[in-house]
């Protein structure tokens, strides 16, 4: 199991490839120069310089091996060695040493980044599964103001891990069904765990694993395909269960019988366009007033761990400590709390 951090400025394999290409180009250039002046070199065999001999002389010269069986004999050949071959030899050594240093530096930098990331990992959100549901959940978190540095993805497929890294997220390659996966993600200091796996069976196993490690201190939210599996997840300690198939079916029904309603739901769920659902704490001047009399369009109130609808007879006035669930215009920035 490995923790994969988002890519830095340059990948080591890419840097290695660039240096390798420069080294090959340098060898070919020196071979070309030597071959043009091949009559100025003396071979111990006395049979003249072939193209293979030029390659051989270039490689042993640039690598500072220097067997001495081929030597520059004329003034022009020696001048070429002084002005071209010797600087190329120094450059070739710089490329080799630089590649080694680059790889060592990258490994050290990754170690430092991982240690710094662990040090700052508090009140984060763990997303299990980076498929369609997981990516949508991450987008919603980011739009809600959560920094990507405080989101950790647990994903079983290497392709999903790479995609999460490309999106600027820290990813752990694992299923989430083992305690080691959550330990790497530091689940005890997490704010919430979002379970967005492909199968309901894995969602239940992940929920049980997360609940065992957190003992109720971390909020767990899970998505399931089948409605009949929702009670099982709630028994596993999940705080909120979203039934994707049932909700999709309701939306399909609404789109057939009441098209305006589906347009409204899509507007509320689509980020950055039109209307959006938001929450905020009740202000001092709103205490004692009816929810319908407020400036914002309040649809519900979160009070003492329960959501109360504005149409409920119990919700007659706003009380201290209430959290308002309201509809806001996304084109108008939210006021900064004083």
MINUPA-292865 format. One record per residue (C-alpha): x, y, z. Coordinates in steps of 0.5 Angstrom, whole numbers, padded with zeros to 4 digits, always signed. Layout:
// residues N
XYZ/...
//
This chain:
// residues 338
+0000+0000+0000/+0003+0007-0002/+0001+0014-0001/+0001+0018-0008/+0002+0025-0007/+0000+0030-0013/+0006+0031-0018/+0011+0036-0017/+0014+0041-0022/+0017+0035-0026/+0017+0028-0026/+0023+0024-0025/+0022+0019-0031/+0021+0025-0035/+0027+0029-0033/+0031+0022-0034/+0028+0022-0041/+0030+0029-0043/+0037+0027-0040/+0038+0021-0044/+0036+0024-0050/+0041+0030-0049/+0046+0024-0048/+0045+0020-0054/+0045+0027-0058/+0051+0029-0056/+0054+0022-0057/+0052+0022-0064/+0054+0029-0065/+0061+0027-0063/+0061+0021-0068/+0059+0026-0074/+0065+0031-0072/+0070+0025-0071/+0068+0021-0078/+0069+0028-0082/+0076+0028-0079/+0077+0021-0079/+0084+0021-0083/+0087+0025-0077/+0086+0019-0072/+0091+0014-0072/+0089+0007-0070/+0093+0001-0068/+0091-0004-0073/+0093+0001-0078/+0087+0000-0082/+0084+0006-0082/+0077+0009-0078/+0071+0006-0080/+0064+0009-0077/+0064+0003-0072/+0071+0006-0070/+0068+0013-0069/+0063+0010-0065/+0068+0007-0061/+0073+0012-0060/+0067+0017-0058/+0064+0013-0053/+0071+0011-0049/+0073+0018-0050/+0066+0021-0047/+0066+0016-0041/+0073+0018-0040/+0076+0011-0041/+0081+0012-0046/+0084+0006-0048/+0089+0009-0052/+0088+0005-0058/+0086+0010-0063/+0089+0017-0062/+0089+0024-0066/+0095+0025-0070/+0094+0031-0074/+0093+0038-0072/+0086+0039-0074/+0084+0032-0070/+0087+0035-0064/+0084+0042-0064/+0077+0038-0065/+0079+0034-0059/+0081+0041-0055/+0075+0045-0057/+0069+0040-0058/+0071+0033-0055/+0073+0035-0048/+0068+0040-0047/+0063+0035-0049/+0066+0030-0044/+0065+0035-0039/+0058+0036-0041/+0057+0028-0041/+0059+0027-0034/+0055+0033-0032/+0049+0029-0035/+0050+0023-0031/+0051+0026-0025/+0045+0031-0025/+0041+0025-0027/+0043+0021-0021/+0042+0027-0016/+0035+0029-0019/+0033+0022-0017/+0036+0022-0010/+0033+0029-0009/+0026+0027-0012/+0026+0022-0007/+0028+0026-0001/+0023+0031-0003/+0018+0026-0003/+0020+0024+0004/+0019+0031+0006/+0013+0033+0003/+0010+0026+0006/+0012+0028+0013/+0009+0035+0012/+0003+0033+0009/+0002+0028+0015/+0004+0034+0020/-0002+0038+0017/-0007+0033+0016/-0013+0035+0021/-0020+0035+0020/-0020+0032+0013/-0025+0028+0009/-0023+0021+0007/-0027+0019+0000/-0027+0012-0001/-0028+0011-0009/-0026+0016-0014/-0031+0014-0019/-0037+0018-0022/-0040+0019-0015/-0033+0020-0011/-0031+0025-0016/-0038+0029-0016/-0037+0029-0008/-0030+0032-0009/-0032+0037-0013/-0038+0039-0008/-0033+0039-0003/-0028+0044-0006/-0034+0048-0008/-0036+0048-0001/-0030+0051+0001/-0026+0045+0003/-0018+0046+0001/-0016+0040-0003/-0010+0039+0002/-0016+0037+0007/-0018+0031+0002/-0016+0024+0002/-0018+0019-0003/-0018+0011-0002/-0018+0008-0009/-0016+0001-0011/-0015+0002-0018/-0008+0005-0020/-0011+0009-0026/-0016+0012-0021/-0010+0014-0016/-0007+0017-0022/-0013+0021-0024/-0014+0023-0017/-0007+0026-0017/-0008+0029-0023/-0014+0033-0020/-0009+0035-0014/-0011+0030-0009/-0007+0026-0004/-0009+0018-0006/-0008+0012-0002/-0008+0005-0007/-0013+0001-0003/-0020-0002-0002/-0022+0001+0005/-0024-0005+0007/-0017-0006+0011/-0016-0002+0018/-0009-0001+0015/-0012+0004+0009/-0015+0008+0014/-0009+0008+0019/-0005+0011+0013/-0011+0016+0012/-0011+0018+0019/-0018+0017+0020/-0018+0018+0027/-0017+0026+0026/-0021+0026+0020/-0028+0030+0020/-0032+0025+0015/-0031+0019+0011/-0035+0019+0005/-0036+0012+0002/-0037+0012-0006/-0036+0005-0008/-0038+0001-0014/-0042-0004-0010/-0046-0004-0004/-0042-0010-0001/-0036-0006-0001/-0039+0000+0002/-0042-0004+0008/-0035-0007+0009/-0032+0000+0009/-0037+0003+0014/-0035-0003+0019/-0028-0002+0018/-0028+0006+0019/-0033+0005+0025/-0029+0000+0029/-0023+0005+0028/-0027+0012+0030/-0032+0009+0035/-0037+0014+0033/-0032+0020+0033/-0032+0021+0025/-0038+0022+0021/-0039+0017+0016/-0044+0018+0009/-0045+0013+0004/-0048+0012-0002/-0051+0005-0004/-0055+0003-0010/-0061-0001-0007/-0066+0001-0002/-0066-0005+0002/-0058-0004+0003/-0059+0002+0007/-0062+0000+0014/-0056-0005+0014/-0051+0001+0013/-0055+0005+0018/-0054-0001+0023/-0046-0001+0021/-0046+0006+0024/-0047+0010+0018/-0050+0017+0019/-0053+0019+0013/-0054+0014+0007/-0056+0016+0000/-0059+0011-0005/-0057+0013-0012/-0062+0008-0015/-0068+0010-0012/-0066+0018-0012/-0065+0017-0020/-0072+0013-0021/-0075+0019-0017/-0072+0024-0021/-0074+0020-0028/-0081+0020-0025/-0081+0028-0024/-0078+0029-0031/-0084+0025-0034/-0090+0028-0030/-0087+0035-0027/-0082+0037-0032/-0081+0044-0028/-0079+0040-0022/-0074+0037-0025/-0071+0043-0028/-0071+0046-0020/-0068+0040-0018/-0062+0040-0023/-0061+0048-0022/-0060+0046-0014/-0056+0041-0015/-0052+0044-0021/-0046+0048-0018/-0045+0055-0020/-0051+0056-0024/-0057+0059-0021/-0060+0057-0014/-0056+0053-0009/-0058+0050-0002/-0053+0053+0003/-0053+0053+0011/-0051+0058+0016/-0052+0059+0023/-0058+0063+0025/-0056+0071+0027/-0058+0074+0033/-0063+0079+0030/-0067+0073+0027/-0068+0069+0034/-0075+0069+0035/-0078+0070+0028/-0081+0065+0024/-0077+0062+0018/-0082+0065+0013/-0081+0072+0015/-0073+0072+0014/-0070+0075+0008/-0067+0068+0006/-0072+0063+0003/-0071+0058+0009/-0073+0051+0007/-0071+0047+0014/-0068+0048+0020/-0063+0044+0023/-0064+0044+0031/-0061+0039+0036/-0059+0034+0031/-0066+0034+0027/-0068+0037+0021/-0075+0040+0022/-0078+0043+0015/-0081+0050+0015/-0088+0047+0014/-0088+0043+0021/-0092+0046+0026/-0086+0045+0031/-0082+0050+0027/-0085+0057+0029/-0079+0061+0031/-0072+0061+0030/-0068+0059+0037/-0061+0060+0039/-0056+0055+0036/-0061+0053+0030/-0057+0052+0023/-0061+0055+0017/-0062+0051+0011/-0064+0056+0005/-0064+0057-0002/-0058+0062-0004/-0057+0066-0011/-0050+0063-0013/-0049+0069-0017/-0049+0073-0011/-0043+0072-0006/-0044+0070+0001/-0043+0075+0006/-0037+0074+0010/-0039+0073+0018/-0036+0078+0022/
//
